[in-house]
Amino acid sequence: MSRTVHRRYTEPERTGLDWSEIWQGADRGVIKTWEIGRKLALQKPALAASAKAGELPPLNWKGGVAKQLKKREKFGSLRYLAQWQGLRGEDLDLDLEAEVTLTCSKTGMVTTFTPDIRKFANQQNDAGGDEP
């Protein structure tokens, strides 16, 4: 059974939630990271434009890459994918139990966004500026 999280881009940011409600709730913090992506789009329009063009730029979570690496495939966090959707101005639409694979239009890097933290937690931090 999938655990899909949906939020419309037109919905206002949630307020009045404490840390545990945001990060330990049923959505595992993906709504908050998506909301941060929406704010980031307003603050950094060039970054938003690159995401809209299909690039996977370095953000706050594992998943983006600034340049092509020797190993052209990597794993990323579902939180990255949520933030990227917000940055692109998209509705949040994420299955918390499924993997999604995307190819960066700039670097050609293939990233599989996964709920299995073990797949990306032990990856070496890429020279491309990827955040933990």
SEKEDREN-168039 format. One record per atom (N, C-alpha, C): residue in three letters; x, y, z; atom name; residue number from 1. Coordinates in pm, whole numbers. Example, Ala and Ser with C-alpha at 12.3 -4.5 7.8 and 13.67 -1.06 7.14 Angstrom:
+------+--------+--------+--------+------+------+
: resn :      x :      y :      z : name : resi :
+------+--------+--------+--------+------+------+
:  ALA :   1319 :   -569 :    780 :    N :    1 :
:  ALA :   1230 :   -450 :    780 :   CA :    1 :
:  ALA :   1320 :   -330 :    780 :    C :    1 :
:  SER :   1285 :   -225 :    708 :    N :    2 :
:  SER :   1367 :   -106 :    714 :   CA :    2 :
:  SER :   1290 :      3 :    787 :    C :    2 :
+------+--------+--------+--------+------+------+
% end
This chain:
+------+--------+--------+--------+------+------+
: resn :      x :      y :      z : name : resi :
+------+--------+--------+--------+------+------+
:  MET :     84 :   -119 :      0 :    N :    1 :
:  MET :      0 :      0 :      0 :   CA :    1 :
:  MET :     89 :    125 :      0 :    C :    1 :
:  SER :     63 :    215 :    -90 :    N :    2 :
:  SER :    145 :    336 :    -98 :   CA :    2 :
:  SER :    100 :    438 :      7 :    C :    2 :
:  ARG :    194 :    521 :     45 :    N :    3 :
:  ARG :    166 :    631 :    138 :   CA :    3 :
:  ARG :    200 :    760 :     67 :    C :    3 :
:  THR :    107 :    805 :    -14 :    N :    4 :
:  THR :    129 :    923 :    -96 :   CA :    4 :
:  THR :     94 :   1050 :    -19 :    C :    4 :
:  VAL :    181 :   1151 :    -35 :    N :    5 :
:  VAL :    160 :   1281 :     27 :   CA :    5 :
:  VAL :    131 :   1380 :    -86 :    C :    5 :
:  HIS :     19 :   1450 :    -74 :    N :    6 :
:  HIS :    -20 :   1552 :   -174 :   CA :    6 :
:  HIS :    -43 :   1686 :   -104 :    C :    6 :
:  ARG :      4 :   1792 :   -168 :    N :    7 :
:  ARG :    -31 :   1929 :   -126 :   CA :    7 :
:  ARG :    -35 :   2011 :   -253 :    C :    7 :
:  ARG :   -134 :   2093 :   -264 :    N :    8 :
:  ARG :   -145 :   2181 :   -380 :   CA :    8 :
:  ARG :    -54 :   2302 :   -360 :    C :    8 :
:  TYR :      5 :   2346 :   -468 :    N :    9 :
:  TYR :     97 :   2459 :   -461 :   CA :    9 :
:  TYR :     28 :   2585 :   -409 :    C :    9 :
:  THR :   -102 :   2595 :   -430 :    N :   10 :
:  THR :   -177 :   2712 :   -388 :   CA :   10 :
:  THR :   -210 :   2711 :   -238 :    C :   10 :
:  GLU :   -188 :   2597 :   -171 :    N :   11 :
:  GLU :   -217 :   2591 :    -27 :   CA :   11 :
:  GLU :   -116 :   2675 :     50 :    C :   11 :
:  PRO :   -161 :   2744 :    154 :    N :   12 :
:  PRO :    -67 :   2826 :    233 :   CA :   12 :
:  PRO :     27 :   2737 :    314 :    C :   12 :
:  GLU :    141 :   2795 :    352 :    N :   13 :
:  GLU :    235 :   2724 :    438 :   CA :   13 :
:  GLU :    169 :   2693 :    571 :    C :   13 :
:  ARG :    196 :   2577 :    623 :    N :   14 :
:  ARG :    141 :   2540 :    754 :   CA :   14 :
:  ARG :    211 :   2619 :    864 :    C :   14 :
:  THR :    140 :   2651 :    969 :    N :   15 :
:  THR :    198 :   2725 :   1081 :   CA :   15 :
:  THR :    159 :   2657 :   1211 :    C :   15 :
:  GLY :    230 :   2691 :   1318 :    N :   16 :
:  GLY :    195 :   2644 :   1452 :   CA :   16 :
:  GLY :    233 :   2500 :   1482 :    C :   16 :
:  LEU :    317 :   2440 :   1399 :    N :   17 :
:  LEU :    358 :   2301 :   1424 :   CA :   17 :
:  LEU :    490 :   2300 :   1500 :    C :   17 :
:  ASP :    506 :   2203 :   1590 :    N :   18 :
:  ASP :    634 :   2191 :   1659 :   CA :   18 :
:  ASP :    726 :   2097 :   1581 :    C :   18 :
:  TRP :    851 :   2088 :   1626 :    N :   19 :
:  TRP :    953 :   2011 :   1556 :   CA :   19 :
:  TRP :    908 :   1868 :   1529 :    C :   19 :
:  SER :    856 :   1801 :   1630 :    N :   20 :
:  SER :    818 :   1661 :   1612 :   CA :   20 :
:  SER :    701 :   1646 :   1514 :    C :   20 :
:  GLU :    608 :   1740 :   1513 :    N :   21 :
:  GLU :    497 :   1734 :   1418 :   CA :   21 :
:  GLU :    548 :   1750 :   1274 :    C :   21 :
:  ILE :    648 :   1836 :   1257 :    N :   22 :
:  ILE :    703 :   1861 :   1123 :   CA :   22 :
:  ILE :    786 :   1743 :   1075 :    C :   22 :
:  TRP :    882 :   1696 :   1156 :    N :   23 :
:  TRP :    982 :   1600 :   1110 :   CA :   23 :
:  TRP :    952 :   1455 :   1144 :    C :   23 :
:  GLN :    866 :   1430 :   1244 :    N :   24 :
:  GLN :    839 :   1293 :   1283 :   CA :   24 :
:  GLN :    694 :   1252 :   1255 :    C :   24 :
:  GLY :    620 :   1339 :   1187 :    N :   25 :
:  GLY :    482 :   1308 :   1153 :   CA :   25 :
:  GLY :    473 :   1207 :   1041 :    C :   25 :
:  ALA :    353 :   1177 :   1000 :    N :   26 :
:  ALA :    327 :   1075 :    898 :   CA :   26 :
:  ALA :    395 :   1105 :    766 :    C :   26 :
:  ASP :    417 :   1234 :    736 :    N :   27 :
:  ASP :    478 :   1272 :    606 :   CA :   27 :
:  ASP :    631 :   1272 :    611 :    C :   27 :
:  ARG :    690 :   1246 :    729 :    N :   28 :
:  ARG :    836 :   1238 :    747 :   CA :   28 :
:  ARG :    910 :   1366 :    708 :    C :   28 :
:  GLY :    844 :   1479 :    718 :    N :   29 :
:  GLY :    907 :   1608 :    690 :   CA :   29 :
:  GLY :    908 :   1651 :    544 :    C :   29 :
:  VAL :    847 :   1572 :    456 :    N :   30 :
:  VAL :    851 :   1609 :    315 :   CA :   30 :
:  VAL :    766 :   1733 :    286 :    C :   30 :
:  ILE :    658 :   1753 :    360 :    N :   31 :
:  ILE :    578 :   1874 :    337 :   CA :   31 :
:  ILE :    660 :   1997 :    372 :    C :   31 :
:  LYS :    732 :   1994 :    483 :    N :   32 :
:  LYS :    815 :   2108 :    523 :   CA :   32 :
:  LYS :    924 :   2134 :    419 :    C :   32 :
:  THR :    990 :   2028 :    371 :    N :   33 :
:  THR :   1096 :   2051 :    272 :   CA :   33 :
:  THR :   1039 :   2105 :    142 :    C :   33 :
:  TRP :    919 :   2064 :    107 :    N :   34 :
:  TRP :    850 :   2118 :    -12 :   CA :   34 :
:  TRP :    818 :   2266 :      9 :    C :   34 :
:  GLU :    770 :   2301 :    130 :    N :   35 :
:  GLU :    741 :   2441 :    161 :   CA :   35 :
:  GLU :    870 :   2525 :    154 :    C :   35 :
:  ILE :    980 :   2470 :    200 :    N :   36 :
:  ILE :   1109 :   2540 :    191 :   CA :   36 :
:  ILE :   1147 :   2560 :     45 :    C :   36 :
:  GLY :   1121 :   2460 :    -38 :    N :   37 :
:  GLY :   1146 :   2472 :   -182 :   CA :   37 :
:  GLY :   1066 :   2585 :   -245 :    C :   37 :
:  ARG :    942 :   2601 :   -203 :    N :   38 :
:  ARG :    860 :   2711 :   -256 :   CA :   38 :
:  ARG :    921 :   2846 :   -218 :    C :   38 :
:  LYS :    966 :   2860 :    -93 :    N :   39 :
:  LYS :   1029 :   2985 :    -49 :   CA :   39 :
:  LYS :   1159 :   3010 :   -126 :    C :   39 :
:  LEU :   1235 :   2904 :   -145 :    N :   40 :
:  LEU :   1362 :   2914 :   -216 :   CA :   40 :
:  LEU :   1341 :   2962 :   -359 :    C :   40 :
:  ALA :   1232 :   2920 :   -421 :    N :   41 :
:  ALA :   1201 :   2964 :   -557 :   CA :   41 :
:  ALA :   1183 :   3115 :   -565 :    C :   41 :
:  LEU :   1125 :   3174 :   -461 :    N :   42 :
:  LEU :   1108 :   3320 :   -456 :   CA :   42 :
:  LEU :   1239 :   3391 :   -430 :    C :   42 :
:  GLN :   1324 :   3331 :   -348 :    N :   43 :
:  GLN :   1452 :   3392 :   -311 :   CA :   43 :
:  GLN :   1558 :   3378 :   -421 :    C :   43 :
:  LYS :   1552 :   3267 :   -494 :    N :   44 :
:  LYS :   1656 :   3237 :   -595 :   CA :   44 :
:  LYS :   1590 :   3195 :   -726 :    C :   44 :
:  PRO :   1538 :   3291 :   -803 :    N :   45 :
:  PRO :   1468 :   3258 :   -927 :   CA :   45 :
:  PRO :   1555 :   3183 :  -1029 :    C :   45 :
:  ALA :   1685 :   3210 :  -1032 :    N :   46 :
:  ALA :   1772 :   3139 :  -1127 :   CA :   46 :
:  ALA :   1782 :   2990 :  -1090 :    C :   46 :
:  LEU :   1786 :   2961 :   -961 :    N :   47 :
:  LEU :   1788 :   2822 :   -916 :   CA :   47 :
:  LEU :   1657 :   2753 :   -952 :    C :   47 :
:  ALA :   1546 :   2825 :   -933 :    N :   48 :
:  ALA :   1415 :   2770 :   -969 :   CA :   48 :
:  ALA :   1408 :   2743 :  -1119 :    C :   48 :
:  ALA :   1462 :   2833 :  -1199 :    N :   49 :
:  ALA :   1461 :   2815 :  -1345 :   CA :   49 :
:  ALA :   1542 :   2692 :  -1384 :    C :   49 :
:  SER :   1655 :   2670 :  -1318 :    N :   50 :
:  SER :   1735 :   2552 :  -1351 :   CA :   50 :
:  SER :   1660 :   2424 :  -1315 :    C :   50 :
:  ALA :   1590 :   2425 :  -1202 :    N :   51 :
:  ALA :   1511 :   2308 :  -1163 :   CA :   51 :
:  ALA :   1396 :   2285 :  -1262 :    C :   51 :
:  LYS :   1333 :   2394 :  -1304 :    N :   52 :
:  LYS :   1225 :   2381 :  -1403 :   CA :   52 :
:  LYS :   1276 :   2327 :  -1536 :    C :   52 :
:  ALA :   1405 :   2350 :  -1565 :    N :   53 :
:  ALA :   1466 :   2300 :  -1688 :   CA :   53 :
:  ALA :   1512 :   2154 :  -1675 :    C :   53 :
:  GLY :   1483 :   2094 :  -1561 :    N :   54 :
:  GLY :   1516 :   1953 :  -1543 :   CA :   54 :
:  GLY :   1650 :   1927 :  -1476 :    C :   54 :
:  GLU :   1715 :   2032 :  -1428 :    N :   55 :
:  GLU :   1841 :   2014 :  -1356 :   CA :   55 :
:  GLU :   1813 :   1968 :  -1214 :    C :   55 :
:  LEU :   1909 :   1898 :  -1155 :    N :   56 :
:  LEU :   1902 :   1854 :  -1016 :   CA :   56 :
:  LEU :   2015 :   1922 :   -939 :    C :   56 :
:  PRO :   1999 :   2052 :   -909 :    N :   57 :
:  PRO :   2107 :   2127 :   -844 :   CA :   57 :
:  PRO :   2124 :   2085 :   -698 :    C :   57 :
:  PRO :   2242 :   2107 :   -640 :    N :   58 :
:  PRO :   2260 :   2080 :   -498 :   CA :   58 :
:  PRO :   2159 :   2162 :   -416 :    C :   58 :
:  LEU :   2092 :   2095 :   -323 :    N :   59 :
:  LEU :   1998 :   2161 :   -232 :   CA :   59 :
:  LEU :   2034 :   2118 :    -90 :    C :   59 :
:  ASN :   1938 :   2122 :     -1 :    N :   60 :
:  ASN :   1963 :   2091 :    140 :   CA :   60 :
:  ASN :   1969 :   1941 :    171 :    C :   60 :
:  TRP :   1935 :   1856 :     78 :    N :   61 :
:  TRP :   1929 :   1712 :    102 :   CA :   61 :
:  TRP :   2007 :   1640 :     -8 :    C :   61 :
:  LYS :   2049 :   1519 :     18 :    N :   62 :
:  LYS :   2121 :   1440 :    -83 :   CA :   62 :
:  LYS :   2033 :   1418 :   -204 :    C :   62 :
:  GLY :   2093 :   1438 :   -321 :    N :   63 :
:  GLY :   2020 :   1413 :   -444 :   CA :   63 :
:  GLY :   2070 :   1496 :   -561 :    C :   63 :
:  GLY :   2110 :   1618 :   -535 :    N :   64 :
:  GLY :   2156 :   1704 :   -643 :   CA :   64 :
:  GLY :   2306 :   1689 :   -665 :    C :   64 :
:  VAL :   2350 :   1740 :   -779 :    N :   65 :
:  VAL :   2492 :   1735 :   -810 :   CA :   65 :
:  VAL :   2525 :   1853 :   -901 :    C :   65 :
:  ALA :   2642 :   1913 :   -878 :    N :   66 :
:  ALA :   2681 :   2031 :   -955 :   CA :   66 :
:  ALA :   2753 :   1995 :  -1085 :    C :   66 :
:  LYS :   2813 :   1877 :  -1090 :    N :   67 :
:  LYS :   2884 :   1838 :  -1211 :   CA :   67 :
:  LYS :   2876 :   1687 :  -1227 :    C :   67 :
:  GLN :   2908 :   1641 :  -1347 :    N :   68 :
:  GLN :   2904 :   1499 :  -1374 :   CA :   68 :
:  GLN :   3017 :   1430 :  -1297 :    C :   68 :
:  LEU :   2982 :   1319 :  -1235 :    N :   69 :
:  LEU :   3080 :   1242 :  -1158 :   CA :   69 :
:  LEU :   3120 :   1117 :  -1236 :    C :   69 :
:  LYS :   3228 :   1052 :  -1193 :    N :   70 :
:  LYS :   3271 :    930 :  -1260 :   CA :   70 :
:  LYS :   3161 :    825 :  -1258 :    C :   70 :
:  LYS :   3105 :    804 :  -1140 :    N :   71 :
:  LYS :   2992 :    713 :  -1128 :   CA :   71 :
:  LYS :   2868 :    793 :  -1160 :    C :   71 :
:  ARG :   2801 :    760 :  -1269 :    N :   72 :
:  ARG :   2691 :    843 :  -1319 :   CA :   72 :
:  ARG :   2557 :    815 :  -1253 :    C :   72 :
:  GLU :   2554 :    723 :  -1159 :    N :   73 :
:  GLU :   2430 :    691 :  -1089 :   CA :   73 :
:  GLU :   2450 :    709 :   -939 :    C :   73 :
:  LYS :   2347 :    761 :   -874 :    N :   74 :
:  LYS :   2355 :    783 :   -730 :   CA :   74 :
:  LYS :   2216 :    774 :   -670 :    C :   74 :
:  PHE :   2209 :    775 :   -538 :    N :   75 :
:  PHE :   2084 :    775 :   -466 :   CA :   75 :
:  PHE :   2064 :    911 :   -399 :    C :   75 :
:  GLY :   1938 :    946 :   -380 :    N :   76 :
:  GLY :   1904 :   1071 :   -313 :   CA :   76 :
:  GLY :   1786 :   1052 :   -220 :    C :   76 :
:  SER :   1763 :   1152 :   -140 :    N :   77 :
:  SER :   1657 :   1151 :    -39 :   CA :   77 :
:  SER :   1522 :   1194 :    -99 :    C :   77 :
:  LEU :   1415 :   1136 :    -49 :    N :   78 :
:  LEU :   1282 :   1182 :    -90 :   CA :   78 :
:  LEU :   1260 :   1327 :    -48 :    C :   78 :
:  ARG :   1327 :   1371 :     56 :    N :   79 :
:  ARG :   1315 :   1511 :     97 :   CA :   79 :
:  ARG :   1374 :   1603 :     -9 :    C :   79 :
:  TYR :   1482 :   1560 :    -74 :    N :   80 :
:  TYR :   1535 :   1638 :   -187 :   CA :   80 :
:  TYR :   1427 :   1651 :   -294 :    C :   80 :
:  LEU :   1366 :   1540 :   -328 :    N :   81 :
:  LEU :   1265 :   1539 :   -434 :   CA :   81 :
:  LEU :   1148 :   1631 :   -399 :    C :   81 :
:  ALA :   1107 :   1631 :   -272 :    N :   82 :
:  ALA :    999 :   1721 :   -228 :   CA :   82 :
:  ALA :   1042 :   1867 :   -241 :    C :   82 :
:  GLN :   1165 :   1898 :   -198 :    N :   83 :
:  GLN :   1212 :   2036 :   -207 :   CA :   83 :
:  GLN :   1223 :   2078 :   -354 :    C :   83 :
:  TRP :   1268 :   1988 :   -439 :    N :   84 :
:  TRP :   1281 :   2014 :   -582 :   CA :   84 :
:  TRP :   1145 :   2042 :   -645 :    C :   84 :
:  GLN :   1041 :   1965 :   -605 :    N :   85 :
:  GLN :    906 :   1991 :   -656 :   CA :   85 :
:  GLN :    858 :   2130 :   -615 :    C :   85 :
:  GLY :    883 :   2170 :   -492 :    N :   86 :
:  GLY :    846 :   2303 :   -447 :   CA :   86 :
:  GLY :    922 :   2411 :   -522 :    C :   86 :
:  LEU :   1050 :   2389 :   -544 :    N :   87 :
:  LEU :   1134 :   2483 :   -617 :   CA :   87 :
:  LEU :   1083 :   2501 :   -760 :    C :   87 :
:  ARG :   1031 :   2397 :   -819 :    N :   88 :
:  ARG :    978 :   2401 :   -955 :   CA :   88 :
:  ARG :    838 :   2462 :   -963 :    C :   88 :
:  GLY :    776 :   2488 :   -848 :    N :   89 :
:  GLY :    641 :   2542 :   -847 :   CA :   89 :
:  GLY :    535 :   2437 :   -871 :    C :   89 :
:  GLU :    566 :   2314 :   -837 :    N :   90 :
:  GLU :    474 :   2202 :   -858 :   CA :   90 :
:  GLU :    398 :   2169 :   -730 :    C :   90 :
:  ASP :    284 :   2104 :   -746 :    N :   91 :
:  ASP :    216 :   2045 :   -632 :   CA :   91 :
:  ASP :    307 :   1936 :   -575 :    C :   91 :
:  LEU :    299 :   1914 :   -444 :    N :   92 :
:  LEU :    371 :   1804 :   -383 :   CA :   92 :
:  LEU :    296 :   1676 :   -415 :    C :   92 :
:  ASP :    365 :   1581 :   -470 :    N :   93 :
:  ASP :    307 :   1451 :   -503 :   CA :   93 :
:  ASP :    417 :   1348 :   -487 :    C :   93 :
:  LEU :    416 :   1279 :   -373 :    N :   94 :
:  LEU :    526 :   1191 :   -340 :   CA :   94 :
:  LEU :    475 :   1067 :   -268 :    C :   94 :
:  ASP :    516 :    951 :   -316 :    N :   95 :
:  ASP :    487 :    824 :   -251 :   CA :   95 :
:  ASP :    603 :    795 :   -157 :    C :   95 :
:  LEU :    577 :    791 :    -27 :    N :   96 :
:  LEU :    682 :    774 :     73 :   CA :   96 :
:  LEU :    743 :    635 :     73 :    C :   96 :
:  GLU :    688 :    543 :     -5 :    N :   97 :
:  GLU :    739 :    407 :     -8 :   CA :   97 :
:  GLU :    793 :    366 :   -145 :    C :   97 :
:  ALA :    798 :    460 :   -238 :    N :   98 :
:  ALA :    842 :    428 :   -374 :   CA :   98 :
:  ALA :    972 :    500 :   -408 :    C :   98 :
:  GLU :   1046 :    442 :   -501 :    N :   99 :
:  GLU :   1165 :    507 :   -554 :   CA :   99 :
:  GLU :   1129 :    577 :   -684 :    C :   99 :
:  VAL :   1190 :    692 :   -707 :    N :  100 :
:  VAL :   1170 :    770 :   -829 :   CA :  100 :
:  VAL :   1308 :    797 :   -887 :    C :  100 :
:  THR :   1327 :    770 :  -1015 :    N :  101 :
:  THR :   1455 :    793 :  -1081 :   CA :  101 :
:  THR :   1442 :    908 :  -1179 :    C :  101 :
:  LEU :   1534 :   1006 :  -1168 :    N :  102 :
:  LEU :   1537 :   1121 :  -1258 :   CA :  102 :
:  LEU :   1678 :   1138 :  -1312 :    C :  102 :
:  THR :   1687 :   1194 :  -1431 :    N :  103 :
:  THR :   1816 :   1224 :  -1493 :   CA :  103 :
:  THR :   1830 :   1375 :  -1502 :    C :  103 :
:  CYS :   1941 :   1426 :  -1452 :    N :  104 :
:  CYS :   1967 :   1570 :  -1455 :   CA :  104 :
:  CYS :   1993 :   1614 :  -1599 :    C :  104 :
:  SER :   1919 :   1715 :  -1643 :    N :  105 :
:  SER :   1933 :   1764 :  -1780 :   CA :  105 :
:  SER :   2068 :   1832 :  -1804 :    C :  105 :
:  LYS :   2134 :   1878 :  -1699 :    N :  106 :
:  LYS :   2262 :   1948 :  -1714 :   CA :  106 :
:  LYS :   2380 :   1852 :  -1713 :    C :  106 :
:  THR :   2380 :   1759 :  -1619 :    N :  107 :
:  THR :   2496 :   1672 :  -1599 :   CA :  107 :
:  THR :   2480 :   1532 :  -1656 :    C :  107 :
:  GLY :   2357 :   1492 :  -1681 :    N :  108 :
:  GLY :   2331 :   1355 :  -1725 :   CA :  108 :
:  GLY :   2336 :   1254 :  -1611 :    C :  108 :
:  MET :   2356 :   1300 :  -1489 :    N :  109 :
:  MET :   2359 :   1212 :  -1373 :   CA :  109 :
:  MET :   2220 :   1154 :  -1349 :    C :  109 :
:  VAL :   2216 :   1026 :  -1316 :    N :  110 :
:  VAL :   2092 :    957 :  -1287 :   CA :  110 :
:  VAL :   2081 :    940 :  -1136 :    C :  110 :
:  THR :   1976 :    995 :  -1078 :    N :  111 :
:  THR :   1957 :    987 :   -934 :   CA :  111 :
:  THR :   1827 :    913 :   -904 :    C :  111 :
:  THR :   1838 :    813 :   -817 :    N :  112 :
:  THR :   1720 :    741 :   -770 :   CA :  112 :
:  THR :   1690 :    791 :   -629 :    C :  112 :
:  PHE :   1576 :    854 :   -615 :    N :  113 :
:  PHE :   1531 :    906 :   -486 :   CA :  113 :
:  PHE :   1458 :    793 :   -415 :    C :  113 :
:  THR :   1501 :    763 :   -294 :    N :  114 :
:  THR :   1455 :    644 :   -225 :   CA :  114 :
:  THR :   1418 :    671 :    -80 :    C :  114 :
:  PRO :   1322 :    595 :    -26 :    N :  115 :
:  PRO :   1292 :    606 :    116 :   CA :  115 :
:  PRO :   1392 :    528 :    202 :    C :  115 :
:  ASP :   1477 :    447 :    138 :    N :  116 :
:  ASP :   1575 :    365 :    210 :   CA :  116 :
:  ASP :   1701 :    447 :    236 :    C :  116 :
:  ILE :   1709 :    505 :    354 :    N :  117 :
:  ILE :   1819 :    595 :    389 :   CA :  117 :
:  ILE :   1954 :    524 :    380 :    C :  117 :
:  ARG :   1958 :    393 :    397 :    N :  118 :
:  ARG :   2085 :    319 :    390 :   CA :  118 :
:  ARG :   2149 :    329 :    252 :    C :  118 :
:  LYS :   2067 :    346 :    149 :    N :  119 :
:  LYS :   2120 :    352 :     13 :   CA :  119 :
:  LYS :   2200 :    479 :    -14 :    C :  119 :
:  PHE :   2165 :    589 :     52 :    N :  120 :
:  PHE :   2238 :    713 :     27 :   CA :  120 :
:  PHE :   2318 :    761 :    146 :    C :  120 :
:  ALA :   2293 :    708 :    264 :    N :  121 :
:  ALA :   2364 :    755 :    383 :   CA :  121 :
:  ALA :   2512 :    724 :    378 :    C :  121 :
:  ASN :   2550 :    612 :    319 :    N :  122 :
:  ASN :   2690 :    572 :    315 :   CA :  122 :
:  ASN :   2760 :    612 :    186 :    C :  122 :
:  GLN :   2688 :    682 :     98 :    N :  123 :
:  GLN :   2752 :    731 :    -24 :   CA :  123 :
:  GLN :   2855 :    835 :     13 :    C :  123 :
:  GLN :   2965 :    835 :    -60 :    N :  124 :
:  GLN :   3064 :    940 :    -36 :   CA :  124 :
:  GLN :   3003 :   1072 :    -75 :    C :  124 :
:  ASN :   3037 :   1175 :     -2 :    N :  125 :
:  ASN :   2991 :   1310 :    -36 :   CA :  125 :
:  ASN :   3059 :   1350 :   -166 :    C :  125 :
:  ASP :   2979 :   1378 :   -268 :    N :  126 :
:  ASP :   3030 :   1408 :   -400 :   CA :  126 :
:  ASP :   3107 :   1539 :   -403 :    C :  126 :
:  ALA :   3205 :   1546 :   -490 :    N :  127 :
:  ALA :   3282 :   1669 :   -507 :   CA :  127 :
:  ALA :   3196 :   1780 :   -565 :    C :  127 :
:  GLY :   3074 :   1748 :   -608 :    N :  128 :
:  GLY :   2986 :   1845 :   -669 :   CA :  128 :
:  GLY :   2915 :   1934 :   -571 :    C :  128 :
:  GLY :   2946 :   1926 :   -442 :    N :  129 :
:  GLY :   2887 :   2017 :   -347 :   CA :  129 :
:  GLY :   2758 :   1967 :   -286 :    C :  129 :
:  ASP :   2731 :   1838 :   -296 :    N :  130 :
:  ASP :   2610 :   1779 :   -241 :   CA :  130 :
:  ASP :   2609 :   1791 :    -89 :    C :  130 :
:  GLU :   2497 :   1824 :    -33 :    N :  131 :
:  GLU :   2484 :   1839 :    111 :   CA :  131 :
:  GLU :   2444 :   1706 :    173 :    C :  131 :
:  PRO :   2472 :   1682 :    302 :    N :  132 :
:  PRO :   2431 :   1559 :    370 :   CA :  132 :
:  PRO :   2282 :   1548 :    384 :    C :  132 :
+------+--------+--------+--------+------+------+
% end
